[in-house]
Amino acid sequence: MSDTAHHRNDGKVGTPGVPWRNYATEFIGTFFLVLAVGCAVLSKSALAPVGIGLTLTVMVYAGGHISGGHFNPAVSLGVAVRGKITFVRTLGYAIAQIAGGVLAAVVAQFIVDPASHPALSPSGRDVGAVFLAELLFTFALVYVMLNVATSADHPHNGFYGLAIGLTVVAGITAVGGISGGFFNPAVTLGAAVMGLAAWSDIWIWLLAQLAASGLAGVVFLLQNPQDKGDTAFTRRL
């Protein structure tokens, strides 16, 4: 196999060991996810959960074969705990995802130009409610993603994008009115940039999301101790 073909197949082009295509894909996918969140929420769209979930679905289908279609630092961390991506690569993914999310937040504000929107700033009992809601549904999202996109038991399934997107739709519908339904550190930081969440309180979301991702990775390993194979979405990580 030629060097060119090898680079094309493993998703690494240009400087050896620098997977710029993966990072660019994660930046683009996260950008459109956070843009959908910002435009839908700032414009008070009644179909926000559907629009956000469908945006994630199509971006996962578009970029899954290149980067794995994470678009979420919590998902990348879960995949790292599961053992399919290095923690160094995970950091690169997170940087690309956060950069895409922050830029999307700025663009969404320009597009919608909303009036003042109250920032989520939980206190008292609400702190625990927000933490638990984000913990549970971030766990659900990462758990679903690990099983449908990284399990060797169904390496070429065609439903992975729908399963991931519908998990987000379900989560936002269930607890969006409680926690905002972020389930994603890049979305959380984008929400703070847009004034949807108070900067002083974003630790609640971030802690819950990162704890959930690690827990989902551990649970996957416990349930699938022999799952060592690759899929189309882990082969290039």
N, C-alpha and C positions, 0 to 999 in steps of 0.2 A: 504493500500500500504506500502511495506517495505521501510526502509530508503534508501536502495540501489536503489530500483526502483525509488524512488522519486528523488534521486540525478541524476540518469541516465536521467530522463525525463526533469528535469529543467536545465540540462547542467552544474550543479555545483557539482564538485566532490572534495573530500579532505576536507580541512578546510572549515567549514561552512561560507558562504558569500564571498568566494574567488573563482571567476569563472575562474580558470586557463585554462580550455579548451577553453573558449572564447578568452582569451588573446593569447594563443598559436595559435589558428586558425587565428586570425588577424595578428599575426606576420608572419606566414607562407604565407598567401595569399598576404600580402603586399610585402613580400620578393620577391615572384615570379613576381608580377606586376612590381616592380622597376627593377628587374633583366632583364625582357623583355624590359623595356624602355632603360636601359643602353646598353644592348647588341645590340639592334636594332639601336639605335641612334649612338653609338660609331662606329659601323661597317658600318654605312651609308646605312642600308637596305632600299630599295625602298618600301618595304611592311611594314614598321614600324607601321603605324596606324593599319593595320589589325592584325599584330602579338600582339601588345599591347592590342587591344580591345579583341581579342580572349583569351589572357591570363587572363584578368580580368573576362571574361565570365566563363571560366572553373573553376576559383578559387571561384567565387560567387556560382556556382552550387556545388562545393565541400564543401564549408564551411558555406553556408547560413543557413543550418539547425542547426548549432552549435552556431555561433556568430552573425548571421545576414548578414555576408559577406560584411562588410563595406570596409575594406582595404583602408581607406581614412579618416583622421581626420575631413575633411569637411563633409563627409557623416554622421559620428558619431555625429557631432554637430547638423546637420539638424535633425537627429532622436531624439536628446535630446530636441531641440526646439519643435518638433512635439509631445513630451511627452512620448516617448516609451523607453527611457533609462535615467538614472540619470546622472547628470553632473559629479558626482564622477566616475561612471563607464565609462563615456565618456573620462575622463582624463586617465584612465587605458588603454582604447582602443588606445588612441592617442600615449601613450608611447610605447605600443607594435607595433603599426603601424610604428612609426618613427624609432624604433630600427630595425625592419625588413627592412625598406627602406634603412637605412644607411649601414647595413651589405650587402645588395644586391648591393649597389653602389660600395662597395669595391670589391666584387666578380666579378662584371661586368667588372671593370677595369682590373682585373687580367686575365679574360677570353679573352678579346678583345685586351688588351695591345695597345691602340690606340696611334697614333701620337697626337701631341697637337691639341686640338679642341677649337675653339673660344668660350668663355663664353658669354652668353647673358647678356648684360649690357645696358639696354635701357636708353636713355637720351632725353631731349626735348620732342617733340611730341610723341616719341615712348613710353614714360612712360605711357601716357594716353591710347595709343593703346593696350599695353600689359595688363594694368589694366582692361580695358573694355572687352578685349577678354577673359581673365581669369574669370572675374566676370560673364559674360554671359554664358559661357559654363560650369563653375562649377555649376552655378544655374541650368542649364539644367540637368546636371548629378545628382545632389542631388534631384531635382524635380522629375525626372524620377524614381529614386530609391525609394523615399518616396511613390510614387503612385503605383509602380508595386510590391513592396516588403513589404510595411507596411500598405496598405489599406485593411480594412476588407471587402471591396466590392468584392475583389477577393483573398481570403486568401490562396488558394491552386493552383494558376496559375503556368503554366510550362514555361512561356516566360520571367520571370523576369531577368534571367541571360543574355539572348540575348538582351533584351531591354537596360540593363545597359551597356553591352559591346559595342553595336552598337552606343550608345550615345558617348562613348569615341572615337570610330573610326571616327564618324562624326565630333567631335570637333577637333581632331588632324588634320584631313584632311582639315578642314576649316581654322583653325588659328594656326596650328603647326608652320608654317613659320613666324608667327608674334610673338607669345608668348612662343613657345615651346610646347604648348598644354599640360600643366602639370595637371591642374584642381584638385590638390591634394597636401596638404602640405608635406606629406611623399615623394612624387615624387619630389617636389620642393627641399627639403633638400637633397635627394639623388642626384639630378641633380647638386646641388652645390658641393657636395662631389666629383662628377665625373668631375667637371670643366665645366659643361654645362651651368651653371648660376653663375653670380658673387655673392659672399657672401654679398657684400655691397648693392646689389639691391634686394635680395630675399624678402624684406618686401613688394615689389610691388605685387608679386605673393601671398604671405601669406595673406595680407590684403584683396585682391580681393577674394580669395578663402573662407576665413572665413566669410566675409560679404555676399557672395553669399549663403553660407550654411544656415546662419541665415535667410536670406530673403526667401529662398526656404521653410524652416520650417514654417515661418509665412504664406506664401501663401498657403501652404497645409492646415493649420488650417482654414484659411479663406474660402477656397473652400470646405472643408470637416468638418464642425463644429460638425457633429454628429458621426464622425468616431472614435469610442472609442474601438472597438474590437481589438483582437490580430490576427496575422497571424503566420504561422510556423516560420517566421523570426523575430518576435518581442516577441514571447512567452518566449524565453530564455534570453532576455536582462536584 
